[in-house]
C-alpha cells in the first residue's frame, strides 16, 4: 500500500491532482464551520435516528453546525435519483435524452441541477423551520427569516456542487462522492470520542469499560473488511468469442463477464431513505400533526419499522441492479460481437441465464447491504450509542466504495501516464 502511494506522489501530474483535491476539501471543511446568518449559538444534538441525521449523512452536510453547507450535496443526489427514475420511459423527452449519448446526458445533468435548486430551497426551509421549532436556533423566527436562511443554504449547496465539479475535472475521483466521503470521515474522530466516553469516561453509561471499547474497535475493522469484500466480490461467467468483456490472464485466453454481488452499491439505501424522507418533508409543510404522526411511525427504534426499512432496501437493490446490469442488453451485445457463454444458446437463453445468475448473487448482496445498513440502528437500540457512532451503516459503505473507486482511478491514471511515456520514448 505504501509503495502504491509512493508511486502516486512520484508522478507529477497525479501529485498535482491530489494536492488540488486536498485544497478543495480544505475549502469545504472551512465552509462547514461557518454558521449561516440569523442563527444563534444554541447547541443542537440531533436524535440518533432522526430524519435530519439521515439527510446529513447521505448528503455530507453539517446540519448540527447549521453552517452554510448544511445541505451538502444531498439535494443534487435526490434530484439525480428523481431524474433517473423519470427517464425510464416515464417522461419520453427524458428517456430520449438518456439514450442520445453524451449530449443527452449533459442536458439531463442541467435539468438535474435546476431540480436540485428547487429541492435545496424546500429542504432548507424545512430544516430551518423544524430546528427553530425544536431548538429555537433562529434569532427572529418567521417566514422571511426561514426563507432567507433557506436561500443561503441553497447557495452553499450549489457552491459545494461547483467545488465537486472542480474535483471531477481537475482532481481525483468523482467530486460529489469525494465531498460526501470527506464529510463522513470528518465526523469519525468525534464518533470515536463519543464511544470512548460511553465505555471509559468518568460518566460512562456502559459497564464493559475498556473491553467494550476494544470490542467496538474490532467490530469497526471487521465491518470495513466485510464492506470491502462485498464491494469487490463478483461472479465471473466464462465467455468465448471474437471479443470479450475482460481477459482472465491466469487461464490463458479464457474470458469472462464479471457480475458484482453488489452492483447497486449504496444507492438502494439512499432510495429507501429518500422514500422515507419525502412524505415527512411534505407533511411538515402541510400539517404539523401529520408530520408528528409520520415521525412517530418512522421510528428506527421500532422493530416493525426496521423490518419495513430492510424490505425497502432489498427491493431497491433488485430494482437498481437490473437498471445497472441489463441481461437483455448483454445478450444483444454478445450477438453483435460474436461472444457466447459455453453451453448456453445465444439470444433468449443467454438473457435468461445471465438474469438467473444475477438474481441469485443479488440475494447475497442485498442481504449483506441490508445487514450493514441496519447494524447502527440495532446497536444504537441495544446499547444506547448514538446511531452515527455505531459501527456499520451507510457511511461505511460510502467511505469504502469511494476509497476503492478513487484508488482504481489513480492507478488507471498512473498506468496511462506510463504507457504515454513508453510510446513517447
C-alpha positions in Angstrom: 0.0 0.0 0.0 2.8 2.4 0.9 4.5 1.6 -2.4 1.3 2.5 -4.3 1.0 5.9 -2.6 4.8 6.4 -3.2 4.2 5.8 -7.0 1.3 8.3 -6.9 3.4 11.1 -5.4 6.3 10.4 -7.8 4.1 11.2 -10.7 4.0 15.0 -11.1 0.6 15.1 -12.8 -1.1 12.7 -10.3 0.6 14.5 -7.3 -0.8 17.9 -8.6 -4.3 16.4 -8.8 -4.0 15.0 -5.3 -3.0 18.4 -3.8 -5.7 20.2 -5.8 -8.3 17.8 -4.4 -7.0 18.4 -0.8 -7.2 22.1 -1.3 -10.9 21.9 -2.4 -11.6 19.7 0.6 -10.0 22.3 2.9 -12.3 25.0 1.4 -15.2 22.6 2.0 -14.3 22.0 5.7 -13.7 25.7 6.3 -17.2 26.5 4.9 -18.7 23.7 7.0 -17.5 25.6 10.1 -19.1 29.0 9.1 -22.6 29.4 10.6 -25.4 30.7 8.5 -26.5 34.3 9.2 -29.5 34.6 11.5 -28.6 31.5 13.5 -27.8 31.8 17.3 -25.3 29.8 19.4 -27.8 27.2 20.5 -26.2 23.7 20.6 -28.0 21.2 18.5 -27.9 17.5 19.3 -30.0 15.6 16.8 -31.7 12.4 17.7 -29.7 9.4 16.8 -32.4 8.0 14.5 -33.9 11.2 13.2 -34.7 12.2 9.6 -32.2 15.1 9.7 -29.4 12.7 10.8 -30.1 10.5 7.8 -30.2 13.6 5.5 -26.9 14.9 6.9 -25.1 11.5 6.4 -26.3 10.9 2.9 -25.6 14.5 1.8 -22.3 15.0 3.5 -23.7 18.1 5.2 -23.3 19.6 8.6 -26.8 20.2 9.8 -25.9 20.2 13.5 -23.5 23.1 13.0 -26.1 25.0 11.0 -23.4 26.0 8.6 -23.7 27.5 5.1 -23.0 23.9 3.8 -25.7 22.3 6.0 -27.4 20.7 3.0 -24.2 19.3 1.5 -24.8 17.8 -1.9 -27.9 15.9 -0.7 -30.4 17.9 -2.9 -28.4 17.1 -6.0 -28.3 13.4 -5.2 -32.0 13.3 -4.6 -32.6 15.2 -7.9 -30.4 12.8 -9.7 -32.4 9.8 -8.5 -35.7 11.5 -9.4 -34.5 12.3 -13.0 -33.0 8.8 -13.5 -36.4 7.3 -12.5 -38.3 9.7 -14.7 -36.0 8.8 -17.6 -37.2 5.2 -17.5 -39.8 5.8 -20.2 -42.0 7.7 -17.7 -41.3 11.1 -19.4 -40.4 10.4 -23.1 -38.2 13.5 -23.6 -36.0 12.5 -20.7 -35.9 8.9 -22.0 -34.7 10.2 -25.4 -32.0 12.3 -23.7 -30.8 9.2 -21.7 -30.5 7.3 -25.0 -28.8 10.0 -27.0 -25.3 9.6 -25.7 -23.0 12.3 -24.1 -25.0 15.3 -25.4 -28.2 13.9 -23.9 -26.6 13.1 -20.5 -25.3 16.7 -20.4 -28.8 18.0 -20.9 -30.1 15.7 -18.2 -27.4 17.0 -15.8 -28.5 20.6 -16.5 -32.1 19.7 -15.7 -30.9 17.8 -12.6 -29.2 20.9 -11.3 -32.3 23.0 -11.7 -34.3 20.4 -9.8 -31.6 20.4 -7.2 -32.0 24.2 -6.7 -35.8 23.7 -6.0 -35.2 20.8 -3.7 -32.5 22.8 -1.8 -35.0 25.6 -1.2 -37.6 23.2 0.0 -35.2 21.2 2.2 -33.5 24.3 3.6 -36.8 25.9 4.6 -38.0 22.6 6.1 -34.8 22.1 8.2 -34.7 25.7 9.5 -38.4 25.7 10.4 -38.1 22.3 12.1 -34.9 23.2 14.1 -36.3 26.6 15.0 -39.5 25.0 16.5 -37.4 22.3 18.3 -34.4 24.2 19.5 -35.0 27.9 18.9 -31.9 28.3 16.7 -33.3 31.3 14.7 -33.0 34.8 16.2 -36.1 36.1 14.6 -38.4 33.2 13.7 -40.8 33.8 10.8 -41.4 33.1 7.2 -38.9 35.8 5.9 -36.1 34.6 8.2 -36.7 31.0 7.3 -36.8 31.8 3.6 -33.6 34.0 3.9 -31.6 31.2 5.6 -33.0 28.6 3.1 -31.6 30.8 0.2 -28.2 30.9 2.0 -28.3 27.1 2.3 -29.2 26.7 -1.4 -26.3 29.0 -2.4 -24.0 26.9 -0.2 -25.2 23.6 -1.7 -24.8 24.9 -5.2 -21.3 26.3 -4.4 -20.4 22.9 -3.0 -21.6 21.2 -6.2 -19.3 23.6 -8.1 -16.4 22.5 -5.9 -17.3 18.9 -6.6 -17.2 19.6 -10.3 -13.7 21.1 -9.9 -12.6 17.8 -8.2 -14.1 15.8 -11.0 -12.4 17.7 -13.8 -9.1 18.7 -12.2 -8.7 16.5 -9.2 -9.1 12.8 -8.4 -12.3 10.7 -8.2 -15.9 11.7 -8.6 -16.3 15.1 -6.9 -19.7 14.5 -5.3 -18.6 11.2 -3.9 -15.4 12.7 -2.5 -17.3 15.5 -0.8 -19.6 13.1 0.9 -16.6 10.9 1.8 -14.8 13.8 3.5 -17.9 14.8 5.4 -18.3 11.3 6.8 -14.6 10.9 7.6 -14.5 14.3 9.4 -17.2 13.0 11.8 -15.3 9.8 12.7 -12.9 11.3 15.4 -16.0 12.8 17.1 -17.8 9.4 16.9 -14.8 7.5 18.4 -14.6 10.1 21.2 -18.3 9.6 21.9 -17.8 5.8 22.1 -14.7 6.2 24.3 -16.6 8.3 26.8 -19.6 5.9 26.7 -17.4 3.0 27.7 -14.4 4.5 29.5 -15.3 8.1 30.5 -16.0 9.4 34.0 -19.7 9.3 33.3 -19.6 6.0 31.3 -23.0 4.5 30.8 -21.7 1.0 29.9 -20.3 -1.4 32.4 -18.0 -3.0 29.8 -15.3 -0.4 30.2 -12.1 -0.8 28.1 -13.3 -4.3 26.9 -16.4 -2.6 25.4 -14.2 0.0 23.6 -11.8 -2.7 22.3 -14.8 -4.8 21.1 -16.1 -1.7 19.3 -12.8 -1.1 17.5 -12.6 -4.8 16.4 -16.1 -4.7 15.1 -15.4 -1.5 13.2 -12.4 -3.1 11.5 -14.4 -6.3 10.8 -17.3 -4.3 9.2 -14.8 -2.4 7.0 -13.3 -5.8 5.8 -16.9 -7.1 5.2 -17.8 -4.0 3.1 -14.5 -4.3 1.1 -15.3 -7.9 0.3 -18.8 -7.0 -0.6 -17.7 -4.2 -2.9 -15.1 -6.2 -4.8 -16.7 -9.7 -4.9 -18.0 -10.8 -8.3 -19.4 -13.8 -10.1 -17.4 -14.5 -13.3 -19.4 -16.0 -16.2 -16.9 -17.6 -18.7 -17.5 -16.4 -22.3 -15.9 -17.3 -25.7 -15.9 -15.5 -29.0 -14.2 -12.9 -31.1 -14.2 -10.2 -28.4 -14.7 -10.1 -24.6 -15.6 -8.0 -21.6 -12.4 -8.9 -19.7 -9.4 -11.2 -20.0 -8.5 -13.6 -17.2 -4.7 -13.8 -17.6 -4.4 -16.7 -15.2 -6.4 -19.0 -17.5 -4.8 -18.3 -20.9 -7.4 -17.0 -23.4 -10.5 -17.7 -21.3 -12.6 -14.6 -21.0 -15.4 -13.8 -18.6 -18.3 -11.5 -17.8 -17.9 -10.1 -14.3 -21.2 -9.6 -12.2 -20.7 -7.9 -8.9 -22.7 -9.2 -5.9 -23.5 -5.6 -5.1 -23.9 -3.8 -8.4 -26.2 -1.2 -6.8 -23.6 0.0 -4.3 -25.2 2.3 -1.7 -27.9 3.6 -4.0 -30.7 1.3 -2.6 -30.1 2.7 0.9 -30.4 6.3 -0.5 -33.5 5.3 -2.4 -35.1 3.9 0.8 -34.1 6.9 2.8 -35.5 9.3 0.2 -38.8 7.4 0.2 -39.0 7.8 4.0 -37.9 11.4 3.9 -40.3 12.6 1.1 -43.6 12.2 2.9 -42.3 13.7 6.1 -41.0 16.8 4.3 -44.3 17.3 2.5 -46.3 16.7 5.7 -44.2 19.3 7.6 -45.3 21.9 5.1 -49.0 20.8 5.0 -49.8 19.9 8.6 -47.8 19.7 11.8 -49.9 17.0 13.3 -49.5 14.9 10.1 -45.7 15.4 10.4 -45.7 14.3 14.0 -47.8 11.3 13.1 -45.4 10.2 10.4 -42.3 10.9 12.6 -43.8 8.6 15.2 -44.4 5.9 12.6 -40.9 6.3 11.0 -39.2 5.4 14.3 -36.0 3.4 13.8 -36.2 2.1 17.4 -39.3 0.1 16.3 -38.5 -3.5 15.1 -41.5 -3.3 12.7 -40.2 -0.1 11.1 -36.7 -1.5 10.8 -38.2 -4.6 9.1 -40.0 -2.3 6.7 -36.8 -0.3 6.0 -35.0 -3.6 5.4 -37.6 -4.7 2.9 -37.3 -1.4 1.0 -33.5 -1.8 0.8 -33.8 -5.3 -0.5 -36.5 -4.3 -3.1 -34.5 -1.3 -4.3 -31.3 -3.4 -4.5 -33.0 -5.8 -7.0 -34.6 -2.8 -8.8 -31.4 -0.8 -9.2 -29.3 -3.8 -10.0 -31.5 -4.6 -13.0 -31.2 -1.0 -14.1 -27.4 -1.1 -13.9 -27.0 -4.6 -15.5 -29.5 -5.3 -18.2 -29.4 -9.0 -19.2 -31.3 -8.3 -22.4 -28.7 -5.7 -23.5 -25.8 -8.1 -22.6 -27.4 -10.8 -24.8 -27.8 -8.4 -27.7 -24.2 -7.2 -27.3 -23.0 -10.8 -27.3 -24.9 -11.5 -30.5 -23.4 -8.4 -32.2 -19.8 -9.1 -31.0 -19.9 -12.9 -31.7 -19.5 -13.8 -28.0 -21.3 -16.7 -26.3 -21.5 -18.5 -23.0 -20.3 -22.1 -23.3 -23.3 -24.5 -23.1 -25.8 -21.7 -23.4 -27.5 -20.8 -26.7 -27.3 -17.1 -27.9 -30.3 -14.9 -27.6 -33.1 -15.6 -25.2 -31.3 -18.4 -23.3 -28.3 -16.2 -22.8 -30.6 -13.5 -21.4 -32.4 -15.9 -19.1 -29.1 -17.4 -17.9 -27.5 -14.0 -17.1 -30.7 -12.9 -15.4 -30.8 -16.1 -13.2 -27.2 -15.7 -12.1 -27.6 -12.0 -11.5 -30.7 -12.5 -9.3 -29.0 -15.3 -7.3 -25.9 -13.3 -6.4 -28.0 -10.2 -5.8 -29.8 -12.1 -3.0 -26.5 -12.3 -1.1 -25.6 -8.7 -2.0 -29.0 -7.4 -0.8 -28.8 -9.3 2.5 -25.2 -8.0 3.2 -26.2 -4.4 2.3 -29.3 -4.6 4.5 -27.3 -6.0 7.4 -24.6 -3.3 7.2 -27.2 -0.5 6.8 -29.3 -1.7 9.7 -26.4 -2.5 12.1 -26.0 1.0 13.5 -29.7 1.2 14.4 -29.7 -2.2 16.0 -26.5 -1.4 18.0 -27.9 2.0 19.0 -31.2 0.5 20.2 -29.4 -2.2 22.2 -26.5 -0.2 23.7 -27.7 3.4 23.7 -24.8 4.6 21.5 -25.7 7.4 19.0 -26.5 6.0 15.6 -23.7 7.9 14.0 -21.2 6.4 16.4 -22.3 2.8 16.0 -20.4 0.6 13.6 -21.6 -0.1 10.0 -24.2 1.9 8.2 -24.4 3.9 5.1 -21.4 6.0 6.0 -19.0 3.0 6.0 -20.4 1.7 2.6 -19.9 5.2 1.1 -16.4 5.6 2.5 -15.1 2.2 1.4 -16.8 2.4 -2.0 -15.3 5.9 -2.7 -11.9 4.9 -1.4 -11.8 1.8 -3.7 -13.0 3.7 -6.8 -10.5 6.6 -6.1 -7.6 4.2 -5.8 -8.6 2.4 -9.0 -8.9 5.8 -10.8 -5.4 6.8 -9.6 -4.0 3.5 -10.7 -5.6 4.0 -14.1 -4.1 7.5 -14.5 -0.7 6.2 -13.4 -0.9 3.3 -15.9 -2.0 5.7 -18.7 0.9 8.0 -17.9 3.4 5.1 -18.0 2.0 4.0 -21.4 2.3 7.5 -22.8 5.9 7.7 -21.6 6.7 4.4 -23.2 5.1 5.4 -26.5 7.0 8.8 -26.4 10.3 7.0 -25.9 
